Amino acid sequence: NYYCTIKDITSLESEINLMFTRAIVLLSLAVPSSAFVQPTLFNSPSTARFASKEATNGEVTHTKKKDTNGEAIVNGSAATDGESGKDPHSFIVPILGDLHIDPRKMEDYSIGREHVKSIIKDAKSKVGNDNVALVSLGDLGESKNCDHNPDNPFELFAGTSKCHTMAAAFLGSFDVPYEVIGGNHDLEGIDEFDSDARNLRNFLKCHGKETPQFCRQIAEKTLLVGLCSTIFREATYTSHEVIIDDEQIRWFEELLKSKPAEDGWKIFVFSHAPPNGSGIRIIQENHVVNGCCWLNHSSEKNCRKFIELVREHRCIKGWFSGHFHLGQDYQDSITFPTIDPSEGPYPNRGSCVFAQTSVMRAGTSRDGRQQSRLLRGTKDGFEICTIDHKNDGKVRVDATITYRDNSHEVGVYAHEDEAYDHDNYFKVYQPQMDDHAYICADDEEMCMLTPDPITDETVAWWKLSCGRVLGVVNGMMLEFDKSTLAPLGLVMSQDELSGKQVAIVDSGLEECMINFEEDGMDGADCADTEQDDSREQAVLVFDDDGVTVVQPNDDGSYWRKIVRNKIARMKERRREKAAVEFAQMFLPVRTEEEAKVKTVSTWGPYTTTSGVAKSTGVEGITKQAKKLTVYSS
């Protein structure tokens, strides 16, 4: 075990050297970045001294780790003795969002790097070398074939050795130490590595990391802490869920306990996706419906764990994330611990400000923005800024946060929304208790949630007696977290819901009745429900043509965990491809498209309420739907 004090990648493969030679040529064409103007927040001088970095001759150096009694490894040498004339509490950290490096398209990265390097150079003169660092939020490579491997024209670039070698070279070229965490694409080297563990080891090796997580002291009693996604192939559901493993969660919790706000500690956290409860509302619809919006999204317990830690430990002052590829021109991309009472109830976000980070390259942006974040701190508070790569690297202050004491702060937005385009992102409707859309009262036996047929404009939500929260927004039915009211996932899609209505009815029986008629249902109505004091309810979607019962999952949740991990889906597609080829050979079809229409798949586990496994068919899909004969006089 070691303390890592400096990271500096010096040896690269010949092809990487060639790529950067070309990138340097491109730099000569780039417009110089605008001067970085330090705000008055940083103008007060100090006589504090800092430790200078040891000479390394360009090598990665490690200092033998002392006995830490289980404490976290801490990178950096800030806030010690050495460099004079600097405020030990001041620090500056540029933050890069999803890079998705494509070795064929390096111009935006070269230009963006010069913008950030200009800021870093100025920052060092103001706060000292040791109080400046770079943080990358992961998703380092493009999830496409980038003509990088002549032996495998189908291999994805993301997660490969070449990807992480190139990313390490890029991140190591900013003339400042860098920290990096993995996102949902960084273990995607599925052709090169046969397990997440091997892929992760390569990621760590390429970036000179001892552990997936990181901890860097950036100023006096101020830490930068990063949490890394470590699961891709082994994900239970979508591989694009950002999963922090249990070991990291335990490490994080112990670190927070050891650095209490009461002792003056301030911690800034970095993760690829934001935690549930962050309040960030500028997100992508596909992340909502596929269940990969929040950290550990599919695990109800671990998904809520991070906001619980934020609420408990007020040393957490800021939390930065990427993942959505959306810009920083919207106020909803930053959330404060408290809000104006006129906007809703107290959100209970501890002392933490949450901030979303955009992207550097145009081809990866979902709303046309090319931006990075800049974090600037002093003993009095901190600023969250935007580095605008489409505007010569201009720095704009987005929010100013002032510490009132060790556990309380006040945040102020520096500007109104610069842009607001609903076509390019999904602004999440955030339910609030007793707001205009809260329809059903707790004691109603039947609630007509939508008195009119549902349209794209319908907004309604309700809380079931069991505590689960469902709602209709953008023509879809979603489930929301019962504690944070953040969206969890899709319950019913727009094509199923449009033009219909929703009702909630009590479904429990007043008296116990034994059912002798149906196999497997003997005594089911008398099942012991003493452990659950809530009323049993049914969610019904209906129109004149019929009623659909929305059944919950085994764990009681309603949102549909439809998407499995990428490996499972690749195998399923190969089976379907084989079936299409079979159909072309043996069925009376003339084209591949006709064969695809006649090829369907079945999935488990449930298709019926029957207690006997009589049929596996799905009516209207793998078997003919029942026909209803209507008699009239």
C-alpha positions in Angstrom: 0.0 0.0 0.0 1.3 3.4 -0.9 0.6 7.1 -0.9 0.6 8.2 -4.5 1.9 11.8 -4.6 2.3 12.5 -8.4 0.8 11.0 -11.5 2.7 11.5 -14.8 2.4 9.1 -17.7 5.6 9.2 -19.7 5.7 6.2 -22.0 3.1 5.4 -24.6 2.6 3.1 -27.5 3.9 4.5 -30.8 0.4 4.9 -32.2 -0.6 7.1 -29.2 2.4 9.3 -29.8 1.5 9.7 -33.4 -2.1 10.7 -32.4 -0.8 13.4 -30.0 1.7 14.7 -32.6 -1.3 15.3 -34.9 -3.2 16.9 -32.0 -0.4 19.4 -31.4 -0.7 20.4 -35.1 -4.3 21.1 -34.5 -3.6 23.2 -31.5 -1.9 25.8 -33.7 -5.2 26.4 -35.3 -7.1 26.8 -32.1 -8.2 30.2 -30.9 -6.4 31.1 -27.6 -8.6 30.9 -24.6 -9.8 34.0 -22.8 -8.0 35.1 -19.7 -9.2 33.6 -16.5 -10.3 36.3 -14.2 -10.1 35.4 -10.5 -13.1 36.8 -8.5 -12.8 38.9 -5.4 -13.5 35.7 -3.4 -9.8 34.8 -3.8 -8.1 38.2 -3.3 -7.2 38.1 0.4 -3.5 37.2 0.9 -2.3 34.8 3.6 1.1 33.9 5.1 0.4 30.2 5.3 3.1 27.8 3.9 2.8 24.7 1.7 4.9 21.7 1.1 6.6 21.6 -2.3 6.5 18.5 -4.5 9.5 16.3 -4.6 11.5 16.0 -7.8 10.6 12.9 -9.8 12.3 13.3 -13.2 9.0 12.6 -14.9 8.4 9.3 -13.2 5.3 8.1 -11.2 6.5 8.1 -7.6 5.1 6.5 -4.5 5.8 7.1 -0.9 5.6 4.1 1.4 2.3 4.1 3.2 2.4 4.5 7.0 0.3 2.5 9.3 -3.1 4.2 8.9 -5.1 1.8 11.1 -7.6 1.3 8.3 -7.9 4.9 7.3 -8.3 5.9 3.6 -5.2 6.5 1.4 -5.0 10.2 0.8 -3.3 11.6 -2.3 -1.8 15.0 -2.6 0.3 17.2 -0.3 -1.9 20.3 0.1 -2.3 22.4 3.2 1.1 21.5 4.7 4.4 23.4 5.0 6.4 24.8 2.1 5.0 27.3 -0.4 4.5 30.7 1.1 2.0 33.5 0.5 -0.9 31.3 -0.3 -4.2 30.7 1.6 -4.2 27.1 2.8 -8.0 26.9 2.4 -8.1 28.0 -1.3 -8.2 25.5 -4.1 -9.1 25.2 -7.8 -10.3 22.0 -9.5 -11.3 21.7 -13.2 -13.8 18.9 -13.7 -14.2 17.0 -17.0 -17.5 15.3 -17.8 -17.9 12.2 -20.1 -15.0 12.3 -22.5 -15.9 9.4 -24.8 -12.6 9.8 -26.6 -12.6 8.8 -30.2 -9.0 8.6 -31.6 -10.3 9.7 -35.0 -11.8 13.0 -33.7 -9.3 14.6 -31.4 -9.7 18.3 -32.3 -12.3 19.2 -29.7 -10.2 17.5 -27.0 -7.0 19.4 -28.0 -8.8 22.8 -28.0 -10.6 22.0 -24.7 -7.3 20.9 -23.1 -5.8 24.3 -23.9 -8.7 26.1 -22.3 -8.3 24.1 -19.1 -4.5 24.4 -19.1 -4.8 28.1 -19.3 -7.0 28.1 -16.2 -4.7 25.7 -14.4 -1.6 27.9 -15.1 -3.4 30.9 -13.6 -4.7 28.9 -10.7 -1.3 27.7 -9.6 -0.1 31.3 -9.4 -3.0 32.1 -7.1 -3.4 29.1 -4.8 -0.2 27.2 -5.3 0.7 24.0 -7.2 -0.5 21.6 -4.5 -4.0 23.1 -4.3 -4.8 22.5 -7.9 -5.9 19.2 -9.4 -8.0 17.8 -12.3 -10.9 15.4 -11.9 -12.4 13.2 -14.7 -15.9 11.8 -14.1 -15.4 8.7 -16.3 -16.8 7.3 -19.5 -13.4 7.8 -21.1 -13.8 6.1 -24.5 -16.4 6.1 -27.3 -18.7 3.1 -27.1 -18.3 2.4 -30.8 -15.7 0.8 -33.1 -13.2 3.6 -33.8 -11.1 1.8 -36.4 -8.6 1.2 -33.5 -8.1 -2.6 -33.9 -7.5 -4.0 -37.5 -7.8 -7.5 -36.1 -11.4 -6.9 -34.8 -13.5 -4.4 -36.8 -16.4 -4.9 -34.4 -14.6 -4.2 -31.1 -15.9 -1.3 -29.1 -13.2 1.2 -28.2 -14.6 2.0 -24.7 -12.9 0.0 -21.9 -10.1 -1.4 -24.0 -6.4 -1.2 -23.1 -5.9 1.3 -26.0 -8.8 3.4 -24.7 -7.4 3.7 -21.1 -3.8 4.2 -22.3 -5.0 7.1 -24.5 -7.2 8.5 -21.8 -4.4 8.4 -19.2 -2.1 10.2 -21.7 -4.7 12.8 -22.3 -5.5 13.4 -18.6 -1.8 13.4 -17.7 -1.1 16.2 -20.2 -2.7 19.0 -18.2 0.4 19.8 -16.2 -1.4 19.0 -12.9 -2.2 15.7 -11.0 -5.4 14.1 -12.0 -7.9 11.8 -10.4 -10.4 9.6 -12.4 -13.3 7.4 -11.7 -15.0 4.8 -13.9 -18.4 5.3 -15.5 -20.8 2.8 -17.1 -18.7 2.5 -20.2 -15.2 2.1 -18.7 -15.4 -1.7 -18.3 -16.8 -2.2 -21.7 -13.8 -4.0 -23.1 -15.8 -7.1 -23.6 -13.7 -8.6 -26.4 -10.4 -8.0 -24.7 -11.4 -9.0 -21.1 -13.6 -11.9 -20.0 -14.5 -10.4 -16.6 -15.2 -7.1 -14.9 -12.4 -7.9 -12.5 -9.8 -8.1 -15.2 -11.1 -5.1 -17.0 -11.0 -3.1 -13.7 -7.4 -4.2 -13.0 -6.4 -2.8 -16.4 -8.3 0.4 -15.8 -6.4 0.9 -12.5 -3.0 0.0 -14.0 -3.4 2.4 -16.9 -4.2 5.3 -14.5 -1.8 4.5 -11.8 -4.5 3.9 -9.2 -4.3 1.7 -6.1 -8.1 1.4 -5.7 -11.2 2.2 -7.8 -12.1 5.1 -5.4 -9.8 8.0 -4.6 -9.2 10.5 -1.9 -7.1 13.6 -2.4 -6.4 16.4 0.1 -6.7 19.6 -1.9 -6.6 22.2 0.8 -6.7 22.6 4.6 -9.2 20.0 5.9 -10.6 19.7 2.4 -10.9 16.4 0.5 -11.8 15.4 -3.0 -13.4 11.9 -2.9 -14.3 9.8 -5.9 -16.5 6.7 -6.2 -16.0 4.3 -9.2 -18.4 2.1 -11.1 -17.1 -1.5 -11.0 -19.7 -3.7 -12.6 -20.7 -4.1 -16.3 -20.9 -7.7 -17.4 -22.3 -8.9 -14.1 -25.0 -6.2 -13.8 -28.4 -7.8 -13.0 -30.2 -5.3 -15.3 -28.8 -2.7 -17.7 -25.0 -2.6 -18.0 -25.3 1.2 -18.1 -26.3 1.4 -14.5 -23.5 3.1 -12.5 -22.9 0.6 -9.7 -20.7 1.4 -6.6 -19.8 -1.8 -4.9 -20.4 -2.6 -1.3 -16.7 -2.3 -0.4 -16.5 1.2 -1.7 -19.7 2.2 0.1 -18.3 0.9 3.4 -15.0 2.8 2.8 -16.9 5.9 2.0 -19.0 5.7 5.1 -16.0 5.1 7.3 -14.2 8.1 5.7 -17.2 10.4 6.4 -17.3 9.3 10.0 -13.6 10.1 10.4 -13.9 13.6 9.0 -16.8 15.3 10.8 -18.1 18.7 9.9 -17.8 19.7 13.5 -14.0 19.4 13.2 -14.1 21.7 10.1 -13.8 19.0 7.4 -15.2 19.7 3.9 -15.6 16.9 1.4 -16.4 17.2 -2.4 -17.6 14.0 -3.9 -17.3 12.9 -7.6 -19.3 10.0 -9.2 -20.3 9.3 -12.8 -24.0 9.4 -12.1 -25.7 11.5 -9.5 -27.3 9.9 -6.4 -31.0 9.5 -5.9 -32.2 12.5 -4.0 -29.8 15.0 -5.6 -32.7 16.9 -7.0 -31.1 17.3 -10.4 -33.9 17.5 -13.0 -32.1 18.0 -16.3 -31.7 14.4 -17.3 -32.2 12.1 -20.3 -35.5 10.3 -20.7 -33.7 7.1 -21.7 -31.9 7.0 -18.3 -35.2 7.2 -16.5 -37.1 4.5 -18.4 -34.1 2.1 -18.5 -33.3 2.4 -14.8 -29.8 3.9 -15.0 -30.3 7.5 -13.8 -28.9 7.3 -10.3 -26.1 5.5 -8.5 -27.0 1.8 -7.9 -30.4 2.6 -9.4 -31.8 -1.0 -9.4 -31.1 -1.7 -5.7 -33.7 0.1 -3.6 -31.5 0.0 -0.5 -28.2 1.0 -2.1 -29.8 3.6 -4.4 -31.1 5.5 -1.3 -27.9 4.9 0.7 -26.0 7.9 -0.7 -28.5 10.6 0.1 -28.9 9.1 3.5 -25.1 9.5 4.0 -25.4 13.1 2.7 -28.1 13.8 5.2 -26.2 12.3 8.1 -22.7 13.8 7.3 -22.7 17.5 6.8 -19.0 17.5 5.9 -20.2 16.7 2.3 -20.3 20.1 0.7 -20.5 19.3 -3.0 -21.2 16.4 -5.3 -20.3 16.5 -9.0 -21.6 14.0 -11.7 -21.9 13.6 -15.5 -23.6 10.8 -17.3 -26.4 12.7 -19.1 -24.4 14.6 -21.7 -26.4 17.7 -21.1 -25.2 21.3 -20.6 -24.8 23.6 -17.7 -26.9 26.5 -18.9 -29.9 25.5 -16.8 -30.4 26.3 -13.1 -31.8 22.8 -12.6 -28.3 21.4 -13.3 -27.3 22.7 -9.9 -29.3 22.1 -6.7 -28.8 23.6 -3.3 -29.3 22.0 0.2 -32.3 24.3 0.8 -34.8 26.0 -1.4 -37.2 28.9 -1.2 -40.3 27.7 0.9 -42.5 29.0 -2.0 -41.0 26.4 -4.3 -41.8 23.4 -2.1 -40.9 21.6 1.2 -37.4 21.3 2.6 -35.6 18.8 0.3 -33.4 17.3 3.0 -30.1 17.3 1.1 -27.9 17.9 4.1 -25.2 20.5 3.4 -24.5 19.4 -0.1 -24.7 21.2 -3.4 -25.2 18.9 -6.4 -23.9 19.8 -9.9 -24.2 18.2 -13.3 -21.2 18.3 -15.7 -21.4 18.5 -19.5 -19.1 17.2 -22.2 -16.1 18.5 -24.1 -16.6 17.1 -27.6 -19.4 18.2 -29.9 -20.2 14.7 -31.1 -21.0 13.5 -27.6 -23.3 16.4 -26.6 -27.1 15.9 -26.5 -28.0 19.5 -26.5 -25.2 21.2 -28.4 -23.3 22.4 -25.3 -19.5 21.7 -24.9 -18.7 22.6 -21.3 -16.6 21.5 -18.3 -17.0 22.5 -14.6 -14.7 24.5 -12.5 -14.7 24.3 -8.7 -13.1 27.2 -6.8 -13.0 27.2 -3.0 -11.8 29.3 -0.1 -12.3 29.2 3.7 -15.6 31.2 3.2 -17.2 29.0 0.6 -16.9 28.0 -3.0 -18.0 28.7 -6.5 -19.3 26.4 -9.2 -18.4 27.7 -12.7 -18.7 26.7 -16.4 -15.8 26.5 -18.8 -17.4 27.1 -22.2 -15.4 25.3 -24.9 -17.6 26.8 -27.6 -16.7 30.3 -26.4 -12.9 30.2 -26.3 -12.9 28.7 -22.8 -14.7 31.6 -21.2 -15.3 31.0 -17.5 -18.8 31.8 -16.1 -19.8 31.7 -12.5 -23.0 29.6 -12.1 -23.5 29.5 -8.4 -21.8 30.9 -5.3 -22.1 29.1 -2.0 -21.2 30.8 1.3 -20.5 28.9 4.5 -22.6 30.1 7.5 -20.9 27.7 9.8 -19.5 24.1 9.5 -22.9 22.6 8.8 -24.9 25.3 7.0 -24.5 27.3 3.9 -26.3 29.6 1.5 -26.3 29.2 -2.2 -27.1 31.8 -4.9 -27.5 31.2 -8.6 -25.4 33.6 -10.6 -27.6 33.8 -13.6 -31.0 32.8 -15.0 -31.4 29.9 -17.4 -29.3 30.6 -20.5 -31.4 28.2 -22.6 -34.4 26.0 -22.2 -35.1 23.5 -25.0 -37.6 20.7 -23.9 -36.9 18.8 -27.1 -33.4 17.9 -26.1 -33.8 16.7 -22.6 -36.3 15.3 -20.1 -37.0 17.8 -17.3 -38.3 15.6 -14.6 -41.5 16.5 -12.9 -40.7 16.5 -9.2 -43.7 15.5 -7.1 -44.3 17.4 -3.9 -46.6 16.5 -1.0 -50.0 18.3 -1.3 -49.1 19.9 -4.7 -51.7 20.3 -7.4 -51.1 16.9 -8.9 -51.5 14.9 -5.7 -54.9 13.3 -6.4 -55.9 10.6 -4.0 -56.6 10.9 -0.3 -55.4 8.2 2.0 -58.9 7.1 3.1 -60.5 6.8 -0.4 -61.5 3.2 -1.3 -61.6 4.2 -5.0 -59.8 7.1 -6.6 -60.3 8.2 -10.2 -56.8 9.5 -10.8 -57.4 10.8 -14.3 -61.0 11.9 -14.9 -60.1 12.6 -18.5 -58.1 10.4 -21.0 -54.4 10.8 -20.6 -52.4 13.0 -23.0 -48.8 14.3 -23.2 -49.9 17.2 -21.0 -51.4 15.1 -18.2 -49.6 15.5 -14.8 -50.8 13.5 -11.9 -49.3 11.4 -9.1 -50.5 9.5 -6.1 -49.1 7.6 -3.1 -50.4 4.0 -2.6 -51.2 2.8 0.9 -48.0 0.7 0.9 -46.0 3.9 0.4 -45.1 3.4 -3.3 -45.5 6.5 -5.4 -46.7 6.4 -9.0 -47.4 9.2 -11.4 -48.2 10.2 -15.0 -46.0 12.6 -16.8 -45.1 13.1 -20.5 -47.7 10.5 -21.3 -46.0 7.8 -19.3 -46.6 6.2 -16.0 -43.5 6.3 -13.8 -42.6 5.2 -10.3 -41.0 7.7 -7.9 -38.9 7.0 -4.9 -41.1 7.2 -1.8 -38.4 9.1 0.2 -36.8 11.5 -2.3 -39.6 11.5 -4.9 -37.0 11.1 -7.6 -38.1 9.1 -10.7 -37.1 5.4 -10.6 -38.4 4.0 -13.9 -41.1 3.3 -16.4 -44.2 1.5 -15.3 -46.3 1.9 -18.5 -45.2 3.4 -21.8 -46.9 6.2 -23.7 -48.3 3.8 -26.4 -50.1 1.8 -23.8 -51.3 4.7 -21.7 -52.3 7.4 -24.2 -56.1 7.9 -24.3 -56.8 5.8 -21.2 -57.6 6.6 -17.6 -56.2 5.4 -14.3 -58.0 4.4 -11.2 -56.9 3.1 -7.8 -59.2 0.7 -6.0 -59.1 -1.3 -2.8 -58.5 -5.0 -3.6 -58.5 -6.6 -0.2 -61.5 -8.7 1.0 -63.5 -7.8 4.0 -63.8 -11.4 5.1 -61.6 -14.4 4.6 -62.9 -16.9 2.0 -61.4 -20.3 1.1 -61.2 -20.9 -2.6 -61.7 -24.6 -3.5 -62.4 -24.0 -7.2 -58.9 -23.1 -8.5 -55.8 -25.2 -8.3 -53.1 -23.7 -6.2 -55.3 -21.0 -4.6 -56.5 -22.9 -1.6 -56.7 -20.4 1.3 -54.9 -17.7 -0.6 -57.5 -15.1 0.4 -56.7 -16.0 4.1 -53.0 -15.3 3.7 -51.5 -13.7 6.8 -51.2 -10.0 6.3 -50.6 -8.9 9.9 -47.0 -7.8 9.1 -48.3 -5.4 6.5 -50.7 -2.8 8.0 -51.3 -1.1 4.6 -54.5 -1.7 2.6 -54.2 -3.8 -0.5 -54.8 -1.8 -3.6 -55.0 -2.3 -7.4 -53.8 0.1 -10.0 -56.1 -0.1 -13.0 -55.6 1.4 -16.5 -58.9 1.4 -18.5 -60.9 2.6 -21.5 -64.1 1.4 -23.1 -62.3 -1.6 -24.5 -61.1 -3.1 -21.3 -59.1 -2.9 -18.0 -55.4 -3.6 -17.5 -54.2 -4.5 -14.0 -50.8 -3.1 -13.3 -49.2 -5.8 -11.2 -46.2 -4.9 -8.9 -42.8 -6.8 -9.1 -41.9 -9.4 -6.5 -40.1 -6.8 -4.4 -43.2 -4.6 -4.3 -41.9 -2.0 -6.8 -43.8 -1.2 -10.0 -41.2 0.1 -12.4 -40.3 -2.4 -15.1 -36.7 -3.7 -14.9 -36.9 -4.6 -18.6 -33.3 -4.1 -19.8 -30.8 -6.8 -18.9 -27.0 -6.4 -19.1 -25.3 -6.0 -22.4 -23.8 -9.5 -22.4 -27.2 -11.2 -22.0 -28.7 -9.0 -24.7 -25.9 -9.8 -27.1 -26.6 -13.5 -26.7 -30.3 -13.1 -27.1 -29.7 -11.2 -30.4 -27.5 -13.9 -31.7 -30.2 -16.5 -30.9 -32.8 -14.3 -32.7 -30.4 -13.9 -35.7 -30.0 -17.7 -35.8 -33.8 -18.0 -35.8 -34.2 -15.6 -38.6 -31.7 -17.5 -40.7 -33.6 -20.7 -39.9 -36.9 -19.1 -40.9 -35.4 -18.1 -44.3 -34.3 -21.7 -44.9 -37.4 -23.6 -43.7 -40.4 -21.3 -43.6 -42.4 -19.9 -46.6 -40.8 -16.4 -46.4 -39.3 -14.5 -49.2 -37.1 -11.9 -47.5 -35.1 -11.4 -44.3 -37.6 -8.7 -43.2 -40.5 -11.1 -43.5 -38.5 -13.7 -41.5 -37.9 -11.1 -38.7 -41.7 -10.4 -38.6 -42.4 -14.1 -38.1 -39.7 -14.5 -35.4 -40.6 -13.7 -31.7 -39.0 -14.4 -28.4 -40.5 -15.5 -25.0 -39.3 -14.3 -21.6 -40.1 -15.3 -18.1 -40.9 -15.4 -15.4 -44.6 -14.6 -15.3 -47.5 -14.5 -17.9 -50.5 -15.4 -15.8 -52.0 -15.5 -12.3 -52.6 -19.2 -12.5 -51.1 -21.4 -9.7 -50.4 -24.2 -12.2 -47.9 -24.1 -15.1 -50.3 -24.9 -17.9 -49.1 -22.6 -20.6 -46.1 -20.4 -21.4 -47.7 -18.5 -24.3 -48.4 -14.8 -24.3 -51.8 -14.0 -25.9 -51.5 -12.0 -29.0 -47.7 -12.6 -29.2 -46.8 -16.2 -29.2 -50.3 -17.6 -29.3 -53.6 -16.3 -30.7 -55.5 -14.0 -28.4 -58.9 -15.0 -27.1 -61.9 -13.8 -29.0 -64.8 -12.4 -27.2 -68.3 -13.1 -28.6 -70.8 -10.4 -27.8 -74.5 -11.3 -27.8 -77.2 -8.7 -28.2 -80.9 -8.9 -28.3 
